[in-house]
Amino acid sequence: MPDLLNTAPGRNDGITARVLEATGRTITAARDDMHARTADQREAAALAVSVGSAILALVHRWSDDEGLIEYTEACLPAQFTIGYEYTP
């Protein structure tokens, strides 16, 4: 499990699969919430945009009956395209 704690760039590729393998858990529920809003000072600095610029905020959660497995927050600048591929 120490490898899961490595924060070096590129080391989190496939991290979810490694966490599931190490814990023996299975994702049974998933939810993404997104909303448009304006960037605060911290977000604006990270995105190289002006404070108050339009951004898209995202929260991503994967869980099972035991609780949360993966949680992610992200902010994306305007003109950034998000796409999801899925089978209907």
C-alpha positions in Angstrom: 0.0 0.0 0.0 2.9 2.5 0.4 2.9 2.9 -3.4 -0.6 4.3 -3.1 0.8 7.2 -1.1 3.3 8.3 -3.7 2.4 11.8 -5.0 5.0 11.9 -7.8 3.6 13.2 -11.1 2.1 10.4 -13.2 2.0 8.0 -10.2 -1.8 8.3 -9.8 -2.5 6.8 -13.2 -4.8 3.8 -12.5 -4.9 4.8 -8.8 -8.6 3.8 -8.5 -7.9 0.3 -9.7 -5.0 0.0 -7.2 -7.1 1.3 -4.3 -9.9 -1.2 -5.1 -7.4 -4.1 -5.3 -5.7 -3.1 -2.1 -9.0 -2.6 -0.2 -11.1 -5.4 -1.8 -13.9 -2.9 -2.3 -16.1 -2.4 -5.4 -17.7 0.8 -6.6 -21.5 0.4 -6.5 -22.6 4.1 -6.7 -21.2 7.1 -8.6 -22.3 10.7 -8.9 -20.9 13.8 -10.6 -22.3 17.2 -9.8 -21.4 20.3 -11.9 -22.3 23.9 -11.7 -21.2 27.2 -13.3 -20.1 30.0 -11.0 -17.4 32.6 -10.8 -13.8 31.9 -9.7 -12.5 33.0 -6.3 -8.9 34.2 -5.9 -7.4 30.8 -5.3 -9.2 29.2 -8.3 -8.4 32.2 -10.6 -4.7 32.0 -9.7 -4.6 28.3 -10.4 -6.5 28.6 -13.7 -4.6 31.8 -14.8 -7.9 33.7 -15.2 -9.3 36.8 -13.5 -11.1 36.7 -10.2 -14.8 36.5 -11.1 -14.3 34.7 -14.4 -16.8 32.1 -15.3 -15.8 28.6 -14.4 -17.3 25.1 -14.1 -17.0 23.5 -10.7 -17.2 19.7 -10.5 -17.5 17.3 -7.6 -17.1 13.5 -8.3 -17.9 10.8 -5.9 -17.6 7.0 -6.1 -18.7 4.8 -3.2 -20.0 1.4 -2.0 -22.0 0.2 1.0 -19.0 1.0 3.3 -18.8 4.6 2.2 -16.8 6.9 0.0 -14.0 5.4 -2.1 -13.0 8.3 -4.3 -13.8 12.0 -4.1 -12.6 14.7 -6.5 -13.2 18.4 -6.8 -12.2 20.3 -10.0 -12.7 23.8 -11.5 -12.5 24.3 -15.2 -12.2 27.6 -17.1 -14.7 28.7 -19.8 -14.2 27.2 -23.2 -13.1 23.9 -21.8 -15.0 21.0 -23.2 -16.0 18.0 -21.2 -17.0 14.7 -22.9 -18.3 11.4 -21.6 -18.4 8.3 -23.7 -21.1 5.8 -22.7 -23.1 2.9 -24.0 -26.9 3.7 -24.0 
